[in-house]
Amino acid sequence: RAYRGGGYDDWFLPSKDELAQIYTNEATINTTASANGGSNFDNKVLFYWSSTEINNFFAWDLDFFNGDQYGGNKNGTANVRAVRAF
């Protein structure tokens, strides 16, 4: 919530459906991010958290190796990719 990248304060964690769209469009996003001083998705990073909770203990994450979504334990670790609405 406190992220202020690029001077913006309206960043948020994408839902599981939004994260799936990001995965589908990863190549285009990487090209656009690189052209505008942003960073590509790291090919060594597999799991990214979504903001979509399953229950008090699990939330959806997405495997960027194959696009599968899993219920990850909230006590576990995964990466995040903040997004902004446009």
ChimeraX commands (.cxc) that place a marker at each C-alpha (Angstrom):
marker #1 position 0.00,0.00,0.00 radius 0.5
marker #1 position 2.87,2.35,0.68 radius 0.5
marker #1 position 4.53,1.81,-2.72 radius 0.5
marker #1 position 5.15,5.10,-4.53 radius 0.5
marker #1 position 6.96,3.95,-7.69 radius 0.5
marker #1 position 7.26,6.63,-10.35 radius 0.5
marker #1 position 5.71,9.12,-7.96 radius 0.5
marker #1 position 2.32,7.41,-8.17 radius 0.5
marker #1 position 0.38,6.24,-5.13 radius 0.5
marker #1 position -2.37,4.23,-6.83 radius 0.5
marker #1 position -0.53,0.91,-7.24 radius 0.5
marker #1 position -2.32,-2.30,-6.30 radius 0.5
marker #1 position -1.82,-6.06,-6.38 radius 0.5
marker #1 position -3.68,-7.58,-9.34 radius 0.5
marker #1 position -6.53,-10.05,-8.86 radius 0.5
marker #1 position -6.03,-13.65,-9.98 radius 0.5
marker #1 position -7.84,-12.91,-13.25 radius 0.5
marker #1 position -5.78,-9.77,-13.88 radius 0.5
marker #1 position -2.60,-11.71,-13.12 radius 0.5
marker #1 position -3.65,-14.36,-15.66 radius 0.5
marker #1 position -4.03,-11.59,-18.27 radius 0.5
marker #1 position -0.57,-10.30,-17.36 radius 0.5
marker #1 position 0.85,-13.79,-17.92 radius 0.5
marker #1 position -0.90,-14.05,-21.29 radius 0.5
marker #1 position 0.53,-10.69,-22.37 radius 0.5
marker #1 position 3.94,-11.01,-20.71 radius 0.5
marker #1 position 6.00,-10.45,-23.89 radius 0.5
marker #1 position 4.15,-7.25,-24.77 radius 0.5
marker #1 position 4.37,-6.01,-21.19 radius 0.5
marker #1 position 8.13,-6.70,-21.09 radius 0.5
marker #1 position 8.67,-4.79,-24.34 radius 0.5
marker #1 position 6.62,-1.83,-23.14 radius 0.5
marker #1 position 8.22,-1.83,-19.69 radius 0.5
marker #1 position 11.74,-1.88,-21.16 radius 0.5
marker #1 position 10.93,0.96,-23.55 radius 0.5
marker #1 position 9.69,3.10,-20.64 radius 0.5
marker #1 position 12.38,2.45,-18.05 radius 0.5
marker #1 position 10.52,-0.36,-16.29 radius 0.5
marker #1 position 11.63,-3.90,-15.58 radius 0.5
marker #1 position 10.80,-7.17,-17.29 radius 0.5
marker #1 position 9.36,-10.18,-15.53 radius 0.5
marker #1 position 12.29,-12.21,-14.26 radius 0.5
marker #1 position 12.38,-15.61,-15.99 radius 0.5
marker #1 position 13.89,-17.11,-12.83 radius 0.5
marker #1 position 10.91,-15.99,-10.73 radius 0.5
marker #1 position 8.07,-18.44,-10.94 radius 0.5
marker #1 position 5.30,-17.50,-8.54 radius 0.5
marker #1 position 3.58,-14.13,-8.22 radius 0.5
marker #1 position 0.89,-13.42,-5.61 radius 0.5
marker #1 position -2.52,-12.11,-6.58 radius 0.5
marker #1 position -4.80,-10.10,-4.31 radius 0.5
marker #1 position -7.52,-12.76,-4.52 radius 0.5
marker #1 position -7.94,-14.63,-1.26 radius 0.5
marker #1 position -9.27,-18.16,-1.05 radius 0.5
marker #1 position -9.82,-18.03,2.71 radius 0.5
marker #1 position -8.00,-16.81,5.84 radius 0.5
marker #1 position -5.02,-19.04,5.12 radius 0.5
marker #1 position -4.65,-19.18,1.32 radius 0.5
marker #1 position -4.52,-16.77,-1.61 radius 0.5
marker #1 position -4.15,-17.38,-5.33 radius 0.5
marker #1 position -0.75,-17.17,-6.95 radius 0.5
marker #1 position 0.28,-17.78,-10.54 radius 0.5
marker #1 position 3.21,-19.80,-11.84 radius 0.5
marker #1 position 4.84,-17.73,-14.60 radius 0.5
marker #1 position 6.57,-20.84,-15.95 radius 0.5
marker #1 position 3.35,-22.46,-17.16 radius 0.5
marker #1 position 0.43,-20.13,-16.28 radius 0.5
marker #1 position -1.08,-22.43,-13.66 radius 0.5
marker #1 position -2.77,-20.90,-10.65 radius 0.5
marker #1 position -2.39,-22.35,-7.18 radius 0.5
marker #1 position -3.68,-21.69,-3.72 radius 0.5
marker #1 position -0.60,-20.56,-1.84 radius 0.5
marker #1 position -0.35,-20.47,1.92 radius 0.5
marker #1 position -0.24,-16.85,3.04 radius 0.5
marker #1 position 2.67,-17.73,5.33 radius 0.5
marker #1 position 4.67,-18.76,2.27 radius 0.5
marker #1 position 6.68,-16.58,-0.04 radius 0.5
marker #1 position 6.09,-15.47,-3.61 radius 0.5
marker #1 position 6.87,-12.35,-5.57 radius 0.5
marker #1 position 4.56,-9.45,-6.27 radius 0.5
marker #1 position 4.11,-7.23,-9.30 radius 0.5
marker #1 position 2.23,-4.06,-8.48 radius 0.5
marker #1 position 0.06,-2.60,-11.25 radius 0.5
marker #1 position -1.85,0.59,-11.92 radius 0.5
marker #1 position -5.21,1.02,-13.62 radius 0.5
marker #1 position -5.20,2.79,-16.97 radius 0.5
marker link #1:1,2 radius 0.2
marker link #1:2,3 radius 0.2
marker link #1:3,4 radius 0.2
marker link #1:4,5 radius 0.2
marker link #1:5,6 radius 0.2
marker link #1:6,7 radius 0.2
marker link #1:7,8 radius 0.2
marker link #1:8,9 radius 0.2
marker link #1:9,10 radius 0.2
marker link #1:10,11 radius 0.2
marker link #1:11,12 radius 0.2
marker link #1:12,13 radius 0.2
marker link #1:13,14 radius 0.2
marker link #1:14,15 radius 0.2
marker link #1:15,16 radius 0.2
marker link #1:16,17 radius 0.2
marker link #1:17,18 radius 0.2
marker link #1:18,19 radius 0.2
marker link #1:19,20 radius 0.2
marker link #1:20,21 radius 0.2
marker link #1:21,22 radius 0.2
marker link #1:22,23 radius 0.2
marker link #1:23,24 radius 0.2
marker link #1:24,25 radius 0.2
marker link #1:25,26 radius 0.2
marker link #1:26,27 radius 0.2
marker link #1:27,28 radius 0.2
marker link #1:28,29 radius 0.2
marker link #1:29,30 radius 0.2
marker link #1:30,31 radius 0.2
marker link #1:31,32 radius 0.2
marker link #1:32,33 radius 0.2
marker link #1:33,34 radius 0.2
marker link #1:34,35 radius 0.2
marker link #1:35,36 radius 0.2
marker link #1:36,37 radius 0.2
marker link #1:37,38 radius 0.2
marker link #1:38,39 radius 0.2
marker link #1:39,40 radius 0.2
marker link #1:40,41 radius 0.2
marker link #1:41,42 radius 0.2
marker link #1:42,43 radius 0.2
marker link #1:43,44 radius 0.2
marker link #1:44,45 radius 0.2
marker link #1:45,46 radius 0.2
marker link #1:46,47 radius 0.2
marker link #1:47,48 radius 0.2
marker link #1:48,49 radius 0.2
marker link #1:49,50 radius 0.2
marker link #1:50,51 radius 0.2
marker link #1:51,52 radius 0.2
marker link #1:52,53 radius 0.2
marker link #1:53,54 radius 0.2
marker link #1:54,55 radius 0.2
marker link #1:55,56 radius 0.2
marker link #1:56,57 radius 0.2
marker link #1:57,58 radius 0.2
marker link #1:58,59 radius 0.2
marker link #1:59,60 radius 0.2
marker link #1:60,61 radius 0.2
marker link #1:61,62 radius 0.2
marker link #1:62,63 radius 0.2
marker link #1:63,64 radius 0.2
marker link #1:64,65 radius 0.2
marker link #1:65,66 radius 0.2
marker link #1:66,67 radius 0.2
marker link #1:67,68 radius 0.2
marker link #1:68,69 radius 0.2
marker link #1:69,70 radius 0.2
marker link #1:70,71 radius 0.2
marker link #1:71,72 radius 0.2
marker link #1:72,73 radius 0.2
marker link #1:73,74 radius 0.2
marker link #1:74,75 radius 0.2
marker link #1:75,76 radius 0.2
marker link #1:76,77 radius 0.2
marker link #1:77,78 radius 0.2
marker link #1:78,79 radius 0.2
marker link #1:79,80 radius 0.2
marker link #1:80,81 radius 0.2
marker link #1:81,82 radius 0.2
marker link #1:82,83 radius 0.2
marker link #1:83,84 radius 0.2
marker link #1:84,85 radius 0.2
marker link #1:85,86 radius 0.2
view
